[in-house]
Amino acid sequence: MNERRKAFKLLVAVLSIADARRRERFCVDGCGHWWHSLSSLA
């Protein structure tokens, strides 16, 4: 696998962890952000 693909996968993984932590902290009472529903759109 080339280095750019590895770097992209790592970036996506880090951002997903950061988003999960942000949701736990700031979206405890629920949010209406459209990007929280991306997995249900696929």
Secondary structure as a PSIPRED ss2 file (coil, helix, strand):
# PSIPRED VFORMAT (PSIPRED V4.0)

   1 M C   1.000  0.000  0.000
   2 N C   1.000  0.000  0.000
   3 E H   0.000  1.000  0.000
   4 R H   0.000  1.000  0.000
   5 R H   0.000  1.000  0.000
   6 K H   0.000  1.000  0.000
   7 A H   0.000  1.000  0.000
   8 F H   0.000  1.000  0.000
   9 K H   0.000  1.000  0.000
  10 L H   0.000  1.000  0.000
  11 L H   0.000  1.000  0.000
  12 V H   0.000  1.000  0.000
  13 A H   0.000  1.000  0.000
  14 V H   0.000  1.000  0.000
  15 L H   0.000  1.000  0.000
  16 S H   0.000  1.000  0.000
  17 I H   0.000  1.000  0.000
  18 A H   0.000  1.000  0.000
  19 D H   0.000  1.000  0.000
  20 A H   0.000  1.000  0.000
  21 R H   0.000  1.000  0.000
  22 R H   0.000  1.000  0.000
  23 R H   0.000  1.000  0.000
  24 E H   0.000  1.000  0.000
  25 R H   0.000  1.000  0.000
  26 F H   0.000  1.000  0.000
  27 C C   1.000  0.000  0.000
  28 V C   1.000  0.000  0.000
  29 D C   1.000  0.000  0.000
  30 G C   1.000  0.000  0.000
  31 C C   1.000  0.000  0.000
  32 G C   1.000  0.000  0.000
  33 H C   1.000  0.000  0.000
  34 W H   0.000  1.000  0.000
  35 W H   0.000  1.000  0.000
  36 H H   0.000  1.000  0.000
  37 S H   0.000  1.000  0.000
  38 L H   0.000  1.000  0.000
  39 S H   0.000  1.000  0.000
  40 S H   0.000  1.000  0.000
  41 L H   0.000  1.000  0.000
  42 A C   1.000  0.000  0.000
